[in-house]
Amino acid sequence: MNISKRQQQEIDFLSKYIGNFKPTQEECEQYVARTVYGKGSKIGLGFSLSSDNNRIELAKRYLDITIKEWARDMQEGLLAYWELLEDFDNHPYAVKIVNTIRKNLVSLPSYNGLLEFASIGYLNSKYSYYENT
């Protein structure tokens, strides 16, 4: 099976942190065959090529919904970037997700300076802002 480093990181992240399972070779092959660089393949009109019994694909669907919730919580100041990174042990795929959310939030008008707050050094801190004040 030919699998990219990014796809391997994604499968590892989904199976370890989102679904808590050990994927089978068949599940990995199906997932890789149905994705293009980890972004998924759609037929159109909302029909997906995913399989309901492939745990990797189910974990990916769950993660997609969860990412939207994380972004909303970060925008509202309820969740800090470092909290996610710490929760997922700085897994490379988690870092990619957090950086993407962070990049997208920077462009929003209601961002309220969270990036400046993070750049002070609290992003890598193990403590919240309130514990440091």
C-alpha positions as CSV (number, residue, x, y, z in Angstrom):
1,M,0.0,0.0,0.0
2,N,1.4,3.4,-1.0
3,I,0.7,5.9,1.8
4,S,2.0,9.4,2.3
5,K,3.5,10.6,5.5
6,R,0.5,13.0,6.0
7,Q,-2.0,10.2,5.5
8,Q,-0.1,8.0,8.0
9,Q,-0.1,10.8,10.6
10,E,-3.8,11.4,10.0
11,I,-4.7,7.7,10.4
12,D,-2.5,7.5,13.5
13,F,-4.2,10.5,15.0
14,L,-7.8,9.4,14.1
15,S,-7.3,5.9,15.5
16,K,-5.4,6.9,18.6
17,Y,-7.1,10.0,19.8
18,I,-10.5,10.2,18.1
19,G,-11.6,6.6,17.8
20,N,-9.3,4.7,20.2
21,F,-8.9,1.6,17.9
22,K,-6.2,-0.2,16.0
23,P,-7.1,0.1,12.3
24,T,-7.0,-3.0,10.1
25,Q,-5.0,-3.1,6.9
26,E,-8.2,-3.2,4.9
27,E,-9.5,0.0,6.7
28,C,-6.3,1.8,5.9
29,E,-6.3,0.7,2.3
30,Q,-10.0,1.8,1.9
31,Y,-9.3,5.1,3.5
32,V,-6.2,5.8,1.4
33,A,-8.0,4.7,-1.8
34,R,-10.8,7.1,-1.0
35,T,-8.8,10.2,0.0
36,V,-6.7,12.5,-2.0
37,Y,-3.9,13.7,0.2
38,G,-6.2,13.2,3.2
39,K,-8.8,15.7,2.0
40,G,-11.4,13.1,0.9
41,S,-13.2,12.3,-2.3
42,K,-16.7,13.3,-3.1
43,I,-18.9,12.3,-6.0
44,G,-21.0,15.5,-5.8
45,L,-24.5,16.4,-4.5
46,G,-23.4,15.5,-1.0
47,F,-22.8,11.8,-1.8
48,S,-19.6,10.6,-0.3
49,L,-17.4,7.6,-1.2
50,S,-17.0,6.8,2.5
51,S,-18.0,3.5,4.1
52,D,-20.2,3.4,7.2
53,N,-18.2,0.4,8.6
54,N,-14.7,1.9,8.1
55,R,-13.7,3.2,11.6
56,I,-11.1,5.6,10.2
57,E,-13.7,7.3,8.0
58,L,-16.2,7.5,10.9
59,A,-13.5,9.0,13.1
60,K,-12.7,11.5,10.3
61,R,-16.4,12.6,10.1
62,Y,-16.5,13.0,13.8
63,L,-13.3,15.0,13.8
64,D,-14.6,17.3,11.1
65,I,-17.6,18.2,13.3
66,T,-15.3,18.6,16.4
67,I,-12.9,20.9,14.5
68,K,-15.8,23.3,13.8
69,E,-16.7,23.3,17.5
70,W,-13.0,23.9,18.5
71,A,-12.8,26.9,16.1
72,R,-16.0,28.4,17.6
73,D,-14.8,27.9,21.1
74,M,-11.4,29.4,20.3
75,Q,-13.0,32.4,18.6
76,E,-15.2,32.9,21.7
77,G,-12.1,32.6,24.0
78,L,-13.4,29.4,25.7
79,L,-10.5,27.2,24.4
80,A,-6.8,27.9,24.1
81,Y,-4.6,26.5,21.4
82,W,-2.1,25.1,23.8
83,E,-4.9,23.1,25.5
84,L,-5.6,21.2,22.4
85,L,-1.9,20.6,21.7
86,E,-1.4,19.4,25.2
87,D,-4.5,17.1,25.1
88,F,-3.1,15.5,22.0
89,D,0.6,15.3,23.1
90,N,1.6,17.7,20.3
91,H,0.8,15.0,17.7
92,P,1.9,16.3,14.2
93,Y,-1.7,16.1,12.8
94,A,-3.1,17.9,15.9
95,V,-0.5,20.7,15.3
96,K,-1.6,20.9,11.7
97,I,-5.3,21.2,12.8
98,V,-4.5,23.8,15.4
99,N,-2.4,25.9,13.1
100,T,-5.1,25.8,10.4
101,I,-7.8,26.9,12.9
102,R,-5.4,29.6,14.2
103,K,-4.7,30.9,10.7
104,N,-8.4,31.1,9.9
105,L,-9.3,32.9,13.1
106,V,-6.6,35.5,12.5
107,S,-8.5,36.7,9.5
108,L,-11.8,37.1,11.4
109,P,-12.7,40.6,12.6
110,S,-13.9,39.3,16.0
111,Y,-10.5,37.7,16.7
112,N,-9.9,40.1,19.7
113,G,-6.2,39.8,19.9
114,L,-5.9,36.2,21.0
115,L,-2.9,35.8,18.8
116,E,-1.1,38.6,20.6
117,F,-2.0,36.9,23.9
118,A,-0.6,33.6,22.6
119,S,2.6,35.1,21.3
120,I,3.4,36.4,24.8
121,G,4.3,32.9,25.8
122,Y,1.1,31.4,27.2
123,L,0.6,29.2,24.1
124,N,3.3,26.8,25.3
125,S,2.5,27.2,28.9
126,K,1.0,24.3,30.9
127,Y,-1.1,26.8,32.8
128,S,-4.1,28.9,31.8
129,Y,-4.0,32.7,31.8
130,Y,-6.0,32.8,35.0
131,E,-3.5,30.6,36.9
132,N,-0.7,32.9,35.9
133,T,-2.3,36.2,37.1
